[in-house]
Amino acid sequence: MAHRPFPGRRSVLRGSLAASAALTLPGALGAAPALALSGRPRASWGVQAGDVTSDSGLVWVRSDRPARMIVETSATESFRHPRRWHGPLLGAGSDFTGTTRLRGLPAGEQIHYRVLLADPDDPRRTCEPSAGTFRTAPAGRRQGVRFVWSGDLAGQGWGINESIGGYRIFDAMAKVDPDFFLCSGDNVYADGPIPPTATLPDGSTYRNVTTEEKSHVAVTLADFRGNFRYNLLDSALRRFNAQVPNVIQWDDHEVRNNWYPGEVIGTGTPYPAGTRLDDLALRARQAFSEYFPVSTLGGRPDGRIYRVHHHGPLLDVFVLDMRTYRNANSPDNQTTDPQGILGAEQLEWLKRELARSRAVWKVIAADMPLGLVVPDPVEGRPNFEAVAQGDPGAPLGRELQIAELLRFVKHRRITGTLWLTADVHHTSAQHYDPSRAAFKDFEPFWEFVSGPLNAGAFPANALDGTFGPDRVFVKAPTASNVSPAVGYQFFGEVDIDGDSGELTVRLREQDGTVLFTQVLQPGRVGQ
């Protein structure tokens, strides 16, 4: 990669984060006594940035009481000549969270920021600042781009276990010094209670940090908010959020496993009889919009999650929502399917934005894989959850929509596409080629799978031959729901060289060990 004209984020933050470390610990453990007694607002849940472009970014914070959000930015961590941004008034209506949009930032630069919370009745009374940093996207291509991706956090009852370092994978991702982190969904498991302990196969005990909201499935808005707060109890995640901006999408577990619009569930336990998933989804989206800085939401649950993240001339990331607009899970063998997994409107948006993009690389960030079979059996019906249904023949069901998209990419000669995803709790690389496929009207492409971040690991899913996948690499356990204490936690890295334009994908384990590497060449429609 071309030389980056700035120091690594970790060295830049060493002083500023240390200064505010005590102020970023939730609860009484991290309270600074003088501030706690003074009644000043406290930013106990850390800070995070999101959807950072070449000239803008979003900064997030949560207060412990009503407060005015103030953000200061500077070119250096000394903050000698800060620029001040007045943010929203944080109150109970947003669970005391808020986001401030920063505009007019210099491209390709390290931005230092700090968040202060001011007493609404006395603006002179502020908390100690909580510091963070991020790099804006470059205006030119010589700097290169590096980012990491993964998904699936605190699933299957495996929560924050401080004896193994908590969410330690975030420290490994920070060492890669990425420009941003793409979270491919399942940021929380709102349907997954976290018990205090679990017995591992070797007889040892896995011990979880617990909260009241994580003791049962999420039904109320307060429950969903508590799920997002739970993850911020982890110090590694808070450190990471202060160092690396996020690009966030969602999948099913932000609401409930395998949910789809119009679904009604519940027999009284654990969900009330007749629970409408659309109602749960509205509450989940509100909490999601409150706890993540997403440019198309802005704290409003009625905004859309799918969007294009422009990161300079080298990269556009097309962040999909394969949950909100899908049809019902079914045997998925229908011969016409205009709604599919994306919905007709999102599909047309994706085709239009891909055709418009002038970026060298066009990453399609999917919250579910294309050729991996993900079953969702219900009362003996062989329903399916993702795109594939195991029939290796011509496209059926949701595959029809993907076939239309792949055909469009080929005939419009759209270069530099690849697919990134998570969801299936193992890591793998699939190469799709029409020479192996039942459907042949597309150009070859790669799909890379990563995750989980901190959840149960599972064996590799079966492949569906419709689009001709070849699983070039896979690492997965042979048993189901393997705990994070054992391993099998993964993240991926994408590194785009500013000089050559080459894109390198590395699949990594939770300690950062590289398991698999694939280099892709720019300017090609298929490869």
C-alpha positions as CSV (number, residue, x, y, z in Angstrom):
1,M,0.0,0.0,0.0
2,A,1.2,3.5,-0.7
3,H,2.7,5.3,2.3
4,R,0.2,6.9,4.6
5,P,1.2,10.5,5.6
6,F,0.0,10.2,9.2
7,P,0.9,8.1,12.2
8,G,-1.0,5.0,13.2
9,R,-4.3,5.6,15.0
10,R,-3.1,3.7,18.1
11,S,-0.2,6.0,18.8
12,V,-2.2,9.1,18.0
13,L,-4.8,8.1,20.6
14,R,-2.5,6.9,23.3
15,G,-2.5,10.2,25.2
16,S,-6.0,11.4,24.7
17,L,-7.7,8.1,25.4
18,A,-5.7,7.5,28.6
19,A,-6.8,10.9,29.8
20,S,-10.4,10.1,29.5
21,A,-10.3,6.3,30.2
22,A,-11.9,6.6,33.7
23,L,-14.8,8.6,32.2
24,T,-15.7,5.9,29.6
25,L,-16.4,3.0,32.0
26,P,-20.1,2.4,32.6
27,G,-21.5,2.3,36.1
28,A,-19.9,3.2,39.4
29,L,-16.7,1.4,38.6
30,G,-15.6,4.2,36.2
31,A,-17.1,7.2,38.0
32,A,-14.8,10.1,38.7
33,P,-15.9,10.9,42.2
34,A,-15.8,14.7,41.9
35,L,-17.8,14.7,38.8
36,A,-20.3,12.1,40.1
37,L,-20.9,14.2,43.2
38,S,-21.2,17.4,41.2
39,G,-24.1,16.2,39.2
40,R,-22.5,17.0,35.9
41,P,-23.5,14.8,32.9
42,R,-21.3,11.8,32.2
43,A,-20.5,10.1,28.9
44,S,-20.2,6.7,30.4
45,W,-20.6,4.6,27.2
46,G,-17.8,6.0,25.2
47,V,-18.0,7.7,21.8
48,Q,-18.1,6.4,18.2
49,A,-18.0,7.8,14.7
50,G,-19.8,6.5,11.7
51,D,-20.3,6.9,7.9
52,V,-17.1,9.0,7.5
53,T,-16.6,10.4,4.0
54,S,-13.9,12.7,2.6
55,D,-15.5,15.8,4.1
56,S,-17.9,14.6,6.8
57,G,-18.7,12.2,9.6
58,L,-21.1,11.5,12.4
59,V,-20.1,11.4,16.1
60,W,-22.2,9.6,18.7
61,V,-22.5,9.8,22.5
62,R,-24.8,8.8,25.3
63,S,-25.3,10.8,28.5
64,D,-26.5,9.6,31.9
65,R,-29.0,12.5,32.1
66,P,-30.3,15.4,30.1
67,A,-27.4,17.2,28.4
68,R,-26.4,19.3,25.4
69,M,-24.0,17.5,23.1
70,I,-20.9,19.5,22.1
71,V,-18.2,18.2,19.7
72,E,-14.8,19.8,19.2
73,T,-12.5,18.8,16.4
74,S,-8.8,19.5,15.8
75,A,-6.0,18.5,13.5
76,T,-3.9,17.6,16.6
77,E,-4.7,15.9,19.9
78,S,-3.6,19.0,21.7
79,F,-6.8,20.8,20.6
80,R,-5.0,24.2,20.5
81,H,-7.3,25.6,17.9
82,P,-10.5,23.5,18.1
83,R,-13.5,23.8,15.9
84,R,-16.8,23.6,17.9
85,W,-20.0,21.9,16.8
86,H,-23.2,22.3,18.8
87,G,-25.2,19.1,18.8
88,P,-28.6,18.1,20.0
89,L,-30.2,18.2,23.4
90,L,-30.0,14.6,24.7
91,G,-33.1,13.4,26.6
92,A,-35.3,10.5,27.5
93,G,-36.9,10.5,24.1
94,S,-33.7,9.2,22.5
95,D,-32.6,7.2,25.6
96,F,-30.1,10.1,26.2
97,T,-28.2,9.3,22.9
98,G,-27.4,11.8,20.2
99,T,-25.4,12.2,17.0
100,T,-23.7,15.3,15.6
101,R,-22.9,15.6,11.9
102,L,-19.5,17.1,11.2
103,R,-19.2,18.9,7.8
104,G,-16.4,20.6,5.8
105,L,-13.7,18.3,7.1
106,P,-10.3,18.1,5.2
107,A,-10.0,15.0,3.0
108,G,-7.5,12.3,3.9
109,E,-6.6,13.6,7.3
110,Q,-6.6,12.4,10.8
111,I,-9.4,14.1,12.7
112,H,-9.3,14.3,16.5
113,Y,-12.5,14.9,18.3
114,R,-13.8,15.2,21.8
115,V,-17.3,15.2,23.1
116,L,-18.5,17.3,26.0
117,L,-21.9,17.1,27.7
118,A,-23.2,20.3,29.1
119,D,-25.9,20.8,31.7
120,P,-28.8,22.3,29.9
121,D,-29.5,24.7,32.7
122,D,-25.9,25.8,33.2
123,P,-23.7,25.4,30.0
124,R,-20.6,26.1,32.1
125,R,-21.1,22.8,33.9
126,T,-19.6,20.1,31.5
127,C,-18.2,16.7,31.9
128,E,-14.6,15.8,31.2
129,P,-14.3,15.3,27.4
130,S,-14.4,11.8,25.8
131,A,-11.9,11.6,23.0
132,G,-11.9,9.8,19.7
133,T,-10.3,10.0,16.3
134,F,-10.9,8.9,12.7
135,R,-9.4,9.4,9.2
136,T,-11.5,11.0,6.5
137,A,-11.6,9.3,3.2
138,P,-8.9,10.5,0.7
139,A,-9.6,12.8,-2.2
140,G,-7.0,11.0,-4.3
141,R,-6.3,7.3,-4.6
142,R,-2.6,7.3,-3.6
143,Q,-3.3,6.9,0.1
144,G,-5.0,3.6,-0.4
145,V,-7.9,2.2,1.8
146,R,-8.0,-0.5,4.4
147,F,-11.1,-1.7,6.3
148,V,-12.2,-4.7,8.3
149,W,-15.6,-6.5,8.4
150,S,-17.4,-9.1,10.5
151,G,-20.7,-9.6,12.3
152,D,-22.6,-11.5,15.0
153,L,-22.0,-10.2,18.4
154,A,-23.1,-11.7,21.8
155,G,-25.1,-14.6,20.2
156,Q,-26.2,-18.0,21.5
157,G,-25.9,-16.9,25.1
158,W,-22.1,-16.1,24.8
159,G,-21.7,-12.6,26.2
160,I,-19.0,-10.5,27.7
161,N,-16.6,-12.9,29.5
162,E,-14.0,-10.7,31.2
163,S,-11.8,-13.8,32.1
164,I,-11.0,-14.3,28.4
165,G,-10.6,-10.6,27.6
166,G,-14.2,-9.8,26.8
167,Y,-14.8,-8.9,23.1
168,R,-11.0,-9.3,22.5
169,I,-11.4,-9.5,18.7
170,F,-11.9,-5.8,18.6
171,D,-8.3,-5.3,19.9
172,A,-7.0,-7.5,17.1
173,M,-9.0,-5.5,14.5
174,A,-7.7,-2.2,15.9
175,K,-4.1,-3.4,15.4
176,V,-4.8,-3.7,11.6
177,D,-5.3,0.1,11.8
178,P,-8.3,0.2,9.5
179,D,-10.0,3.3,8.0
180,F,-13.4,1.9,9.1
181,F,-15.2,-1.2,10.3
182,L,-18.1,-2.7,8.3
183,C,-20.4,-4.6,10.6
184,S,-22.5,-7.0,8.5
185,G,-25.4,-7.3,10.9
186,D,-26.5,-9.1,14.1
187,N,-25.0,-6.2,16.1
188,V,-27.1,-7.6,19.0
189,Y,-29.1,-10.7,19.7
190,A,-32.3,-9.2,20.9
191,D,-33.8,-12.7,20.9
192,G,-31.0,-14.3,22.8
193,P,-30.9,-14.0,26.7
194,I,-27.4,-14.1,28.3
195,P,-27.3,-16.2,31.5
196,P,-24.7,-15.6,34.2
197,T,-22.9,-18.9,33.4
198,A,-22.7,-21.7,30.9
199,T,-21.0,-25.0,31.2
200,L,-18.5,-25.8,28.5
201,P,-17.9,-29.3,27.0
202,D,-14.7,-29.7,29.1
203,G,-16.6,-29.0,32.3
204,S,-15.3,-25.5,32.8
205,T,-17.6,-22.5,33.3
206,Y,-18.1,-19.6,30.9
207,R,-19.0,-16.5,33.0
208,N,-21.0,-13.7,31.4
209,V,-21.5,-10.1,32.4
210,T,-25.3,-9.8,32.7
211,T,-27.9,-7.1,32.8
212,E,-31.6,-7.2,33.4
213,E,-32.5,-6.4,29.8
214,K,-30.4,-9.4,28.6
215,S,-32.1,-11.8,31.0
216,H,-35.0,-12.3,28.6
217,V,-36.0,-11.7,24.9
218,A,-36.5,-8.1,23.9
219,V,-40.2,-7.1,23.5
220,T,-40.4,-3.5,24.7
221,L,-38.4,-0.5,23.4
222,A,-36.6,-0.4,26.7
223,D,-35.6,-4.1,26.1
224,F,-34.1,-3.3,22.7
225,R,-32.3,-0.3,24.0
226,G,-30.8,-2.4,26.8
227,N,-29.5,-4.9,24.2
228,F,-27.5,-2.2,22.5
229,R,-26.2,-0.8,25.8
230,Y,-25.1,-4.2,26.9
231,N,-22.3,-4.5,24.2
232,L,-21.0,-1.1,25.3
233,L,-20.1,-2.5,28.7
234,D,-17.1,-4.1,27.0
235,S,-13.9,-2.1,27.2
236,A,-12.4,-3.5,24.1
237,L,-15.4,-2.5,22.0
238,R,-15.4,1.0,23.6
239,R,-11.7,1.4,22.8
240,F,-12.3,0.3,19.2
241,N,-15.2,2.7,18.8
242,A,-13.0,5.6,19.8
243,Q,-10.4,4.6,17.2
244,V,-12.3,3.2,14.2
245,P,-15.4,4.7,12.6
246,N,-18.3,2.3,11.8
247,V,-20.4,1.5,8.7
248,I,-23.3,-0.5,10.2
249,Q,-26.0,-2.7,8.7
250,W,-28.5,-4.9,10.4
251,D,-29.9,-8.5,9.9
252,D,-32.3,-10.6,11.8
253,H,-31.1,-10.8,15.4
254,E,-31.6,-7.1,16.0
255,V,-35.2,-8.2,16.1
256,R,-35.6,-12.0,16.2
257,N,-34.0,-15.0,14.5
258,N,-35.0,-15.3,10.8
259,W,-37.8,-12.7,11.0
260,Y,-39.6,-11.4,7.9
261,P,-42.2,-8.6,7.5
262,G,-45.7,-9.7,8.3
263,E,-44.7,-12.6,10.5
264,V,-46.8,-13.3,13.6
265,I,-45.4,-15.5,16.4
266,G,-45.9,-16.3,20.0
267,T,-47.5,-19.0,22.1
268,G,-47.1,-17.0,25.3
269,T,-43.5,-18.1,26.0
270,P,-41.1,-16.4,25.5
271,Y,-43.1,-14.0,23.2
272,P,-46.7,-13.0,24.0
273,A,-49.2,-14.9,21.8
274,G,-49.9,-13.1,18.5
275,T,-46.7,-11.0,18.6
276,R,-46.4,-9.1,15.3
277,L,-42.8,-9.0,14.2
278,D,-43.4,-5.7,12.4
279,D,-44.1,-4.2,15.8
280,L,-40.9,-5.6,17.3
281,A,-39.0,-4.4,14.2
282,L,-40.2,-0.8,14.7
283,R,-38.9,-0.8,18.3
284,A,-35.7,-2.5,17.2
285,R,-35.2,0.1,14.4
286,Q,-35.7,3.0,16.9
287,A,-33.1,1.6,19.2
288,F,-30.8,0.8,16.3
289,S,-31.1,4.4,15.1
290,E,-30.4,5.7,18.5
291,Y,-27.3,3.7,19.2
292,F,-25.4,3.9,15.9
293,P,-24.4,6.9,13.8
294,V,-25.9,6.0,10.4
295,S,-26.2,8.8,7.9
296,T,-29.6,7.7,6.4
297,L,-31.2,7.4,9.9
298,G,-30.0,10.3,11.9
299,G,-31.8,9.0,15.0
300,R,-35.0,8.4,13.1
301,P,-36.4,4.9,12.8
302,D,-38.3,5.8,9.6
303,G,-35.2,6.3,7.5
304,R,-33.7,3.5,5.4
305,I,-30.7,1.4,6.4
306,Y,-29.5,0.6,2.8
307,R,-27.1,3.2,1.4
308,V,-23.9,3.8,-0.5
309,H,-20.8,4.6,1.6
310,H,-18.4,6.6,-0.6
311,H,-14.8,6.3,0.5
312,G,-12.8,8.2,-2.0
313,P,-12.1,7.3,-5.6
314,L,-11.0,3.8,-4.7
315,L,-14.0,2.4,-3.0
316,D,-17.8,2.5,-2.8
317,V,-19.5,0.2,-0.3
318,F,-23.2,-0.7,-1.1
319,V,-24.7,-1.5,2.3
320,L,-27.7,-3.7,1.7
321,D,-30.8,-4.4,3.9
322,M,-31.8,-8.0,3.1
323,R,-34.3,-8.0,6.0
324,T,-36.8,-5.2,5.8
325,Y,-38.2,-5.7,2.3
326,R,-38.0,-9.4,1.8
327,N,-40.8,-11.8,1.2
328,A,-41.8,-14.5,3.7
329,N,-39.4,-17.4,4.3
330,S,-40.8,-20.4,2.3
331,P,-39.6,-23.4,0.3
332,D,-38.4,-20.6,-2.1
333,N,-39.1,-22.6,-5.3
334,Q,-41.4,-20.2,-7.0
335,T,-40.7,-19.4,-10.7
336,T,-41.5,-15.7,-10.4
337,D,-40.5,-13.5,-7.4
338,P,-40.5,-9.7,-8.0
339,Q,-40.1,-9.0,-4.2
340,G,-37.3,-11.4,-3.5
341,I,-34.9,-10.7,-0.6
342,L,-34.2,-7.0,-1.4
343,G,-37.6,-5.8,-2.5
344,A,-38.1,-4.3,-6.0
345,E,-37.3,-0.7,-5.0
346,Q,-34.0,-1.6,-3.3
347,L,-32.9,-3.8,-6.3
348,E,-33.5,-0.9,-8.7
349,W,-31.6,1.5,-6.4
350,L,-28.7,-1.0,-6.3
351,K,-28.6,-1.4,-10.0
352,R,-28.8,2.4,-10.5
353,E,-26.0,3.2,-8.0
354,L,-23.7,0.5,-9.2
355,A,-24.0,1.9,-12.8
356,R,-23.3,5.4,-11.5
357,S,-20.3,4.5,-9.4
358,R,-16.9,5.6,-10.6
359,A,-15.0,4.0,-7.8
360,V,-12.3,1.5,-8.7
361,W,-13.9,-1.1,-6.3
362,K,-17.6,-1.7,-5.6
363,V,-18.1,-3.8,-2.5
364,I,-21.6,-5.2,-2.1
365,A,-22.1,-5.6,1.7
366,A,-24.7,-8.3,2.1
367,D,-26.0,-9.3,5.5
368,M,-26.7,-12.8,4.1
369,P,-24.7,-15.0,1.8
370,L,-25.7,-15.8,-1.8
371,G,-24.8,-19.5,-2.4
372,L,-24.8,-20.9,1.1
373,V,-28.0,-22.7,2.1
374,V,-29.5,-21.3,5.3
375,P,-32.5,-23.4,6.4
376,D,-35.5,-22.1,8.4
377,P,-37.7,-25.2,8.8
378,V,-41.2,-24.5,10.3
379,E,-43.6,-27.3,11.2
380,G,-42.0,-29.7,8.7
381,R,-41.9,-27.2,5.9
382,P,-38.4,-26.9,4.3
383,N,-38.3,-23.1,4.4
384,F,-35.2,-21.2,3.7
385,E,-33.8,-18.0,5.2
386,A,-31.3,-16.6,2.7
387,V,-31.0,-16.7,-1.1
388,A,-30.2,-20.3,-1.8
389,Q,-32.6,-23.2,-1.3
390,G,-30.3,-26.2,-2.2
391,D,-31.7,-26.8,-5.7
392,P,-28.6,-26.6,-8.0
393,G,-30.7,-26.0,-11.1
394,A,-32.0,-22.8,-12.8
395,P,-32.8,-19.8,-10.4
396,L,-35.9,-20.1,-8.3
397,G,-37.4,-17.9,-5.7
398,R,-35.1,-15.3,-4.3
399,E,-32.3,-16.5,-6.7
400,L,-34.2,-14.9,-9.5
401,Q,-33.6,-11.4,-8.1
402,I,-29.9,-12.1,-7.6
403,A,-29.7,-13.5,-11.2
404,E,-31.2,-10.3,-12.5
405,L,-28.6,-8.3,-10.6
406,L,-25.6,-10.4,-11.8
407,R,-26.9,-10.2,-15.4
408,F,-27.1,-6.4,-15.0
409,V,-23.5,-6.2,-13.8
410,K,-22.3,-8.3,-16.8
411,H,-24.2,-6.4,-19.5
412,R,-23.5,-2.9,-18.1
413,R,-19.8,-3.9,-17.8
414,I,-19.6,-2.8,-14.2
415,T,-16.0,-3.4,-13.0
416,G,-14.6,-4.2,-9.6
417,T,-17.5,-5.9,-7.8
418,L,-17.1,-8.3,-4.9
419,W,-19.4,-9.5,-2.1
420,L,-18.8,-9.4,1.6
421,T,-21.0,-11.0,4.2
422,A,-21.3,-12.7,7.6
423,D,-24.3,-14.4,9.3
424,V,-23.3,-18.1,9.1
425,H,-20.7,-18.1,12.0
426,H,-17.7,-19.4,10.1
427,T,-15.2,-17.9,7.6
428,S,-14.9,-18.9,4.0
429,A,-14.2,-17.7,0.4
430,Q,-16.4,-18.7,-2.5
431,H,-15.6,-18.1,-6.1
432,Y,-18.7,-18.1,-8.5
433,D,-18.2,-19.0,-12.1
434,P,-20.7,-19.5,-15.0
435,S,-18.8,-22.4,-16.3
436,R,-19.8,-24.4,-13.2
437,A,-23.3,-22.8,-12.9
438,A,-26.9,-23.7,-14.0
439,F,-27.4,-19.9,-14.6
440,K,-24.7,-18.7,-16.9
441,D,-25.5,-15.1,-17.8
442,F,-23.0,-13.5,-15.4
443,E,-19.3,-12.8,-15.0
444,P,-17.2,-14.6,-12.3
445,F,-17.1,-13.0,-8.9
446,W,-15.9,-13.6,-5.3
447,E,-17.9,-13.8,-2.1
448,F,-16.1,-13.6,1.3
449,V,-17.6,-14.7,4.6
450,S,-16.5,-13.7,8.1
451,G,-17.7,-13.8,11.7
452,P,-18.7,-14.3,14.4
453,L,-17.2,-11.5,16.5
454,N,-18.4,-13.1,19.8
455,A,-21.0,-15.7,19.3
456,G,-21.4,-19.4,18.8
457,A,-19.5,-20.9,15.9
458,F,-21.1,-23.4,13.6
459,P,-20.1,-25.9,10.8
460,A,-20.0,-24.7,7.3
461,N,-23.3,-24.5,5.4
462,A,-23.9,-26.5,2.3
463,L,-23.5,-24.9,-1.1
464,D,-26.1,-24.4,-3.8
465,G,-24.9,-24.9,-7.3
466,T,-27.1,-22.4,-9.2
467,F,-24.4,-19.8,-9.5
468,G,-21.5,-22.2,-9.6
469,P,-19.8,-21.6,-6.3
470,D,-16.4,-23.2,-5.5
471,R,-15.5,-23.0,-1.8
472,V,-11.8,-22.2,-2.1
473,F,-11.3,-21.8,1.6
474,V,-13.2,-22.5,4.8
475,K,-12.6,-22.7,8.5
476,A,-15.4,-23.8,10.7
477,P,-15.9,-26.2,13.7
478,T,-17.3,-29.6,13.3
479,A,-19.6,-29.1,16.3
480,S,-22.4,-26.6,16.7
481,N,-22.4,-23.5,18.9
482,V,-18.7,-23.6,19.8
483,S,-18.1,-21.0,22.5
484,P,-15.8,-17.9,21.9
485,A,-13.6,-19.3,24.7
486,V,-12.6,-22.2,22.3
487,G,-12.0,-20.0,19.3
488,Y,-13.5,-19.9,15.8
489,Q,-14.1,-16.2,15.9
490,F,-13.2,-14.3,12.7
491,F,-12.9,-11.0,10.9
492,G,-11.9,-10.1,7.4
493,E,-9.6,-7.3,6.1
494,V,-9.8,-5.5,2.7
495,D,-6.6,-3.6,1.7
496,I,-6.7,-1.6,-1.5
497,D,-3.2,-0.4,-2.7
498,G,-3.2,3.2,-3.8
499,D,-0.5,2.8,-6.5
500,S,-1.6,-0.4,-8.3
501,G,-5.3,-0.4,-7.3
502,E,-5.0,-4.1,-6.3
503,L,-7.4,-5.3,-3.7
504,T,-6.3,-7.9,-1.2
505,V,-8.7,-9.8,1.0
506,R,-7.4,-11.5,4.2
507,L,-9.5,-13.7,6.3
508,R,-8.2,-13.6,9.9
509,E,-8.8,-15.3,13.3
510,Q,-9.7,-13.4,16.4
511,D,-6.0,-12.9,17.3
512,G,-5.3,-11.4,13.9
513,T,-3.6,-14.5,12.4
514,V,-4.1,-14.6,8.6
515,L,-5.8,-17.7,7.4
516,F,-6.4,-17.0,3.7
517,T,-5.4,-14.3,1.2
518,Q,-6.8,-13.5,-2.2
519,V,-5.6,-10.7,-4.5
520,L,-8.0,-9.2,-7.0
521,Q,-7.1,-6.9,-10.0
522,P,-8.8,-3.6,-10.7
523,G,-10.7,-2.7,-13.8
524,R,-12.2,-6.1,-14.5
525,V,-15.9,-7.0,-14.9
526,G,-15.3,-10.5,-13.7
527,Q,-12.4,-12.4,-12.1
